[in-house]
């Protein structure tokens, strides 16, 4: 495999992970929040900051917690 193909594959993988992170637990989780009258974290951030003024870092960071079965939860 060439370096260009490797980089393209890695870029596609990262793009897929970022899209998954933006979904915030998926449509069902978002619907549950809305049914409870709550906004998702992303929705709250959109209301809090002016458009283009917020730069998210560590978008793909995951919790390292292992107590209470947290290691099995991926959001």
Beta strands, then each sheet from edge to edge (+ up, - down):
end
